[in-house]
Amino acid sequence: MLVAIFLAHVAGCYALDGKPKELRLLGMLPMTGTTWPGGSSCLVPVQMALEDVNAYPGLLYGYNLTYEYIDSMVGQLTYVMYLFLFVCS
């Protein structure tokens, strides 16, 4: 019984072609804006960490981490968050 559960788990972790499933991460980085467009300097360590995690297949067995970002445009995101938290409630 345990062998069947294990094999079902292993089969579920991989797609039909034997490749790991993609686990997508999404972040907001300030790439443009007038205050501090430092998202490009934040992106480098994130990519390095993803490379390290993906280099050890036993760490997240059956998964491959990927990362995409949205430009938070520094001040614009803060203003929209303020509206949602304090004005619209």
N, C-alpha and C positions, 0 to 999 in steps of 0.2 A: 504494500500500500504506500509506504513512504517513497519507494522508488518511483511509483507512478506520479505522486505529487511532485517530486523533484523534477522528473522529466517534463511534466506539464509546465512547471515554472520555467525551466530552461527553454522549452519550445516557445513559451509566451514572450520571453525576453527578446527573441530574435525574429526578424521578419522571415518570410518564406525563403528569401535568397541567402540567409545566413548572416546578414549584416546587422549590427546593433541598431536599436531604435534611437531616434534622435530626440533628445530632451532639450527643448528650447528655453532659453532664459531671455527675458526682455528687461532692459534697463532704460532709465532716462538720464542722459548726460547733457550738460550744457555746452554744446558745440558752437553755438552762435550767441550773440547778445552783446550788450554794452558793459555789463558788470564784470563777469568773470567767465569767459568762454574757455574753461579749462578742461572740457570733456575729453579732448584728445589726449591729455596727460593722464587722465583716469582710465582711458580705454586700454592703454598698454598693459598695466598690471592685471586687468581683468582677462585679457587675452593670454597672458603668461600663465595665470592660474588655470584657465581652461585647458591649456596645453599640458600642464602638469597633471591635472586630474585625468584627462583622456589618455595620458601616457601609461597609466596603471589600469589595465583592463579589469583587474579584480576589485578595484575600488567601487565602481558603479557598474557591476557586471551586467552586460547586455544593453548598456546605454552609451550614447555619445553626446556630450554636452556641446551646445552651440549657444552663441550670444548675439543678440541684435540689440540695437539701441534706438531710442527716439530722441531727437534734439529737443531738449527742454527749454531752449531759448532763454535761459537764466531768469530774467525778471517776469516774463510772461507766465511761466508756470506758477510762480509764487503768487501772482495776482489772481489767477484762476482758482488756485487752491484756497486763497483767502475768501474769494467770493462764495465758494461752495461751503466752507466751514462756518463763516460768520454772517454773511449777508443773506444767503438763501435759506438758512435754517430757521 
